Amino acid sequence: MSTTPPPATDKTLLAQGIDALDAGISVFDANLCLIAANRRLAELFEFPPHLMQPGTSLAELYRFNARRGEYGAGDLEGQVQTRLAIARRFEPHDFERDRPDGMIIEVRGTPLPAGGFVTIYTDVTEHRQRERALESLTTELEARVAARTAELARQSALLQQVVSHVDHGITLVNKELVLELCNPQFARIMRFPPDLARPGNNFEDFIRFNAERGEYGAGPVEPLVAARVEQARHPQPHHFERSRPDGTSIEVIGTPTSDGSLVTTYIDITARKRAETALGASEQRFHDFARASSDWFFETDAELRFSYFSERFQEVTGLAPEPLLGRQRREVAVPDAVAAEPEKWRQHDDDLAQRRPYRDFQYPLLGLAGQCLHISVSAVPAFDHSGSFLGYRGTGTDVTELYQAREALQHMAHYDALTDIPNRRYFEATLEATLARAARYQHRGAVIFIDLDRFKQVNDTHGHLAGDALLKNVAAHLATRLRKTDFLARIGGDEFALLCECVDSDDNPMQLANELITMVIDAAARTCPDCEVGASAGVAYFNNAGPSLDVLMQRADAAMYQAKANGRGEVCQAPDQEA
């Protein structure tokens, strides 16, 4: 026997139908108590079952939402009371609420005639997200279009501004050979009238204007125009310079575009061409001067190594420049040059390190045949546009003859012309320096004056040539007895002086003076055997306490004359001095 379910009541059917809806539904009475709600409402708001029972107050539902942050931060009870006050108005309402979990709920409330209201809750999240995404995309696209439009306008204005301010002439001729764009400099450089140099004119008009004023040389105008127009119909990259009848020069650079147009730049190079001409003339003038000069030119790099010599260097010195290139000055000078004059080279090195100009720096260079060449150089430092040091550029000259002449003069000024030993001036200068060293280093020394006895007989008997030969022979003999630190000089006609520096306890200047007298007698006997030439000597001492040069010389001279007074051929010591 089959069992038939009891028929459903209208109320049950209504409840089942409401639960089947995709939208949430709630019905509240005039006291704001829940009369009915469907399953979808609980799902949408995640309400627990006990809050979905008839009789639940709207305040409880508000309070539940407030606790879990549905209404945002703030006073919980205040949020509840604010919403209850709005609900008690029983006014139609339609709004959307964004929940914390990202869901968007559309809420539509309708008041009931007997009080209360029925509300429908619809999940419009997906729909609204699509709408918002579309709106966002539309807004972004509109912004991009606007930005791109503005950028194109800005670039177009900027391009026009740049083209107008470029110092070169610029044109754009389309494939129909019509001028589409040009800047004011185009008309200025090409000397075109304003009504000609404007967009819309034909390329042929420019060519004809140029041909008529002789820009392309002599010949009929129309064939010249036709040939250039035909060439322009097949644009090719080109770059050339043209000298114009008015004396100016232009550089023309043409570049075809992908659409068959031609962009051309016109540059006024008149000043550059004149500068190049002037530079060429200057270089030729410099070359002529270099060839005519007795000097040569040289250059070094930043490491002070020779990098260039002009042709004149080899002509003057006989040396090929190649072995010197890549080497510094101190490397090409004669081996002992730096050691011989260390202070001069130290000052020169300091000038080079400080990048200072230098003038007339002289140094010896070994010639091709092994001879010593003396050269003088002057140079200035060179720098690039950023201030970086490039090296030195300068001139050199051969001063060998001048150096030799100066050395000869120096020798003549300091050496006796007859005996070729130091003279009185050189002796006194050396003695002055020796006295200074004695005062500084506590030295002791002596000065010996030697005067020939009966020398006048030689001149009277045998003549002055014999006397000169005797003096030279005496000087040569005395020089053989000297120590490295001794200094022999001829200080008068037949007077000699010997400076003995650093005399210690083992040295005996008095004994040395006697030996020198013996050497004089021996030299005289060899030169003039029949003349009884001898010598007398005087010895004076000095130490750190003096005496002065004049006093010392006077004492030695007085001692020497005392020896003569004693009978000649003797040695006397200056009075008031201990040996």
ABEGO torsion letter per residue (X at the ends): XBBBBBBBBAAAAAAAAAAABABBBBBBBAAGBBABBBAAAAAAAGBBAAAABBGBBAAAAAAAAAAAGAAEBEBAAAAAAAAAAAAAAGBBBBBBBBBAAGBBBBBBBBBBAAEEBBBBBBBAAAAAAAAAAAAAAAAAAAAAAAAAAAAAAAAAAAAAAAAAABABBBBBBBAAGBBABBBAAAAAAAGBBAAABBBGBBAAAAAAAAAAAGAAEBEBAAAAAAAAAAAAABBBBBBBBBBBAAGBBBBBBBBBBAAGBBBBBBBBAAAAAAAAAAAAAAAAAAAAAAAABABBBBBBBAAGBBABBBAAAAAAAGBBAAAABGBBAAAABBAAAAAABAAAAAAAAAAAAAGBBBBGBBBBBBBAAGBBBBBBBBBBBBBBAAGBBAEBBBBBBBAAAAAAAAAAAAAAAABBAAAGBBBAAAAAAAAAAAAAAAAAAGBBBBBBBBBBBGAAAAAAAAEAAAAAAAAAAAAAAAAAABBAABBBBBABAABBBBBBBGBBAABBAAAAAAAAAAAAAAAAAAABAABBBBBBBBBBBBBAAOBBAAAAAAAAAAAAAAAAAAGEGBBBBBBGBBX
